[in-house]
C-alpha cells in the first residue's frame, strides 16, 4: 500500500491505475468506513482512501482540535483491506497561503445540518471538489449515516458536471443500534449507555409509519419522547424530511427520512432512517 | 466543424480528441477572440470554442438582454479558422431546475470589477468550472483585456486543483487603440469617437512611469485628466494595482497594472496596461 502526502505525487501514482474507487475519510476508521472500502474494492481496479481532518468544515476550533486521530492504526486497517493508496496531505498542502475559493451549495445545504453548522457543507464541498480533481475517481463512496451530506454531494457533483459516480452505502451499526461514528470515541461510559436511544427513536417512528401514521407532528413527538425518556434532552432536531431537499414533510410520502441530531455532553451525534421500504 | 448543444454529446465527441485547447466565449466574436483561437490551434490537437452568454455573471437583466449576439456569423468565423467543435448549450442545459451550486472566490475577486459588479466573478468561476469538467481541456485561453478575470481564474483553478493550464494572450486593439470588446458594438458614433481615450490614458500613465514617476496619486490624476478632457466623466475607477491581488499600489513596483473602467452612455468599458516592461 502506497502512502502519498503531496498532490503532485498523488496525481502521478493515480495515473498508473485503471478505474479508481475513492473513499474520502477524516480517519479514526471504524467498520462503517471499512464497509465502504470493501465495496470500492469489489467495484474498481484500485482503491484510494484519503485520511484528512478537513479544518474548513469545522465550525468550532474545539470540535476540530478534539476530533479523534489514529493515523498508524488507520494505515494498518487499510493495508489489511488491500487498499492500493492512502492520501494523507498536510493542511498546508491543500490550503496553501492565498487560498481563496469555496464551493457553496444553497437549498439542500442550508437546511438541518447546514442551519446548525454554518459553513460546514461549503467546507465539505470544497475539499471534495479538490479530491475529485486530484484523484479523478470513477466512483466515490459515502455512508448513508451522513444522509444530508450525501444529498449535498450529489447536488454539487451534478451542478458542476464532475465526472464521478456517488455511491451511498447503508449505515453500519453496533449491536445495540448505535450508528458507527468516529465521534462515538469521545462519549463517556454514561453517555455511551444512553446513545442507542437515537436509533430507538428512529425505529419507533418507522414502526408508527408502517402502522399507518403519516403526520410529522405525531412522529416528531414520538421520537422526542424516546430521547427524553433516555435522558437526552439537548435535541438539535428530530424531524421528518424529504431525502433530496431536506425540507420538512408535513404528511409523510414516498421515501421520507426520519432525521436526528442530539447533543450528549460535548459530543453531537446524528442519525437517520428511511421510513418507508 | 461539429456543433454540440448538450453536455452528453459534448463529452462523447471530446473523448475522441487528443489534447484540447479551449476558448470560452460569450459569442459576437472579434479579432481578439480569433487570436485566442489561432493560438489554441497552434498548441493543441483540437480546438473547442464555447458560445454561451452566461446569465449568472450579469448583474443587471438589461445588460444581459442587451449583450450582442450573432451566432450564425460566429459559427462561420470559427469554421474558417478550422475549429474542431463549437459548444452552444441552452441556459437550461447548464442550469437546469434545482441548480444550487456556486464557485465563490474571495480576495482578488472582491476588488475593482468584483466590487463594481457583485456576483460577477462567482458567475464566471461557476460556468468555467462546469466547462472545464465537461470538456477536460489541457489548455484554456483568455484575453489580457479582462486582466482581473484572468487573475480570478488562475486563483480558483489552482485552489480547486483543476487540471488545466490557463493561457493569457495580449489585448487586441483597433488602430486607434480601443481594445476589442463585444460591447463596442453598442457604442454610438459619438461614444465610439471618445472611446480611444481609455487607451490614451493608460499610455500616459505608462509614459510617466517610464520617465520615473512612481506615485499612484500622480498617475491616477494624469489618467483621469485624459479621460475628462475626452468628455468621459463617468469613471468607475482609474487606478494602479498589483496584477495578482488587484490591491491598489501606493508606490509603483515590479509588474504593476494601470486599470480603468469607464461608462460611455449605456456601455461600460474596461481596459488595462502593464506599466513596466
Interface residues (C-beta under 8 A of the other chain):
Chain A: X7 X11 X98 X99 X100 X101 X102 X103 X104 X105 X106 X107 X108 X109 X125 X126 X129 X130 X133 X134 X155 X156 X159 X160 X161 X162 X163
Chain B: X7 X11 X98 X99 X100 X101 X102 X103 X104 X105 X106 X107 X108 X109 X125 X126 X129 X130 X133 X134 X155 X156 X159 X160 X161 X162 X163
